[in-house]
């Protein structure tokens, strides 16, 4: 279904949907994160709960990788997803100090 045609109940041959989301192309978009503007370049990889994009901090030109977590993830795994993300951040910080 689309925004113009709402979902039909099972009695009418449809299914119930708990959430709908639309993927947004981030290529070449400028998005602020923690008061820093980032120009997103391209997707580096994609997993079950989101994607990783290359980006450039403006105006410094520093190249970074940005993880974008999907808000459409199954609610039953959101806690594990948050814990996994925090572990990734901690590992990344340790690597930066080396």
C-alpha positions as CSV (number, residue, x, y, z in Angstrom):
1,X,0.0,0.0,0.0
2,X,1.0,3.6,-0.3
3,X,0.0,6.8,1.4
4,X,-2.9,7.2,-1.0
5,X,-4.2,3.7,-0.4
6,X,-4.4,2.8,3.3
7,X,-3.9,-0.8,4.5
8,X,-6.8,-3.2,4.4
9,X,-7.8,-5.4,7.3
10,X,-7.3,-9.2,7.1
11,X,-11.0,-9.7,6.5
12,X,-10.6,-7.8,3.2
13,X,-7.4,-9.6,2.1
14,X,-4.9,-7.3,3.7
15,X,-2.6,-7.4,6.7
16,X,-2.2,-5.1,9.7
17,X,1.0,-3.1,9.7
18,X,2.5,-1.8,12.9
19,X,4.7,0.7,11.3
20,X,5.7,2.0,7.9
21,X,8.9,3.8,7.1
22,X,10.5,5.2,4.0
23,X,14.2,5.0,3.3
24,X,15.8,8.4,2.7
25,X,18.7,8.8,0.4
26,X,21.4,10.6,2.4
27,X,23.9,11.0,-0.4
28,X,25.2,14.5,-0.6
29,X,22.8,15.8,2.1
30,X,24.1,18.1,4.9
31,X,22.9,17.0,8.3
32,X,23.7,18.5,11.7
33,X,24.9,16.1,14.4
34,X,25.9,17.6,17.8
35,X,26.1,21.1,16.3
36,X,28.5,20.0,13.5
37,X,27.4,20.0,9.9
38,X,28.2,16.8,8.0
39,X,27.9,16.2,4.3
40,X,27.0,12.6,3.7
41,X,28.8,11.0,0.8
42,X,27.7,7.4,0.2
43,X,26.6,4.3,2.0
44,X,29.5,2.1,3.1
45,X,27.4,-0.8,4.4
46,X,24.0,-1.9,5.6
47,X,22.8,-4.3,8.3
48,X,19.6,-5.4,9.9
49,X,19.2,-2.3,12.0
50,X,20.7,0.5,9.9
51,X,23.5,1.6,7.7
52,X,26.9,3.2,7.8
53,X,27.7,6.2,5.6
54,X,30.9,8.1,4.7
55,X,30.6,11.8,5.5
56,X,32.7,14.9,5.8
57,X,32.6,17.3,8.7
58,X,32.1,20.9,7.5
59,X,34.1,23.1,7.4
60,X,37.1,21.1,8.7
61,X,36.9,18.5,6.0
62,X,37.5,15.7,8.5
63,X,36.3,12.3,7.0
64,X,34.1,10.2,9.3
65,X,31.8,7.2,9.2
66,X,28.3,7.8,10.5
67,X,26.1,5.0,11.7
68,X,22.4,5.6,11.0
69,X,20.1,3.4,13.1
70,X,16.7,2.5,11.7
71,X,13.8,3.6,14.0
72,X,11.7,0.9,12.3
73,X,13.6,-1.9,14.1
74,X,11.5,-4.5,15.9
75,X,10.7,-3.2,19.4
76,X,11.6,-6.5,21.0
77,X,15.3,-6.0,20.0
78,X,15.6,-2.2,20.7
79,X,17.3,-2.8,24.1
80,X,19.9,-5.1,22.6
81,X,20.4,-2.7,19.7
82,X,21.1,0.2,22.1
83,X,23.6,-1.9,24.0
84,X,25.3,-3.0,20.8
85,X,25.5,0.6,19.6
86,X,27.0,1.8,22.9
87,X,29.6,-1.0,22.7
88,X,30.5,0.1,19.2
89,X,31.0,3.7,20.4
90,X,33.2,2.5,23.3
91,X,35.4,0.4,21.0
92,X,35.7,3.3,18.5
93,X,36.9,5.6,21.3
94,X,39.5,3.1,22.4
95,X,40.7,2.7,18.8
96,X,41.0,6.5,18.4
97,X,43.3,6.7,21.5
98,X,45.8,4.2,20.1
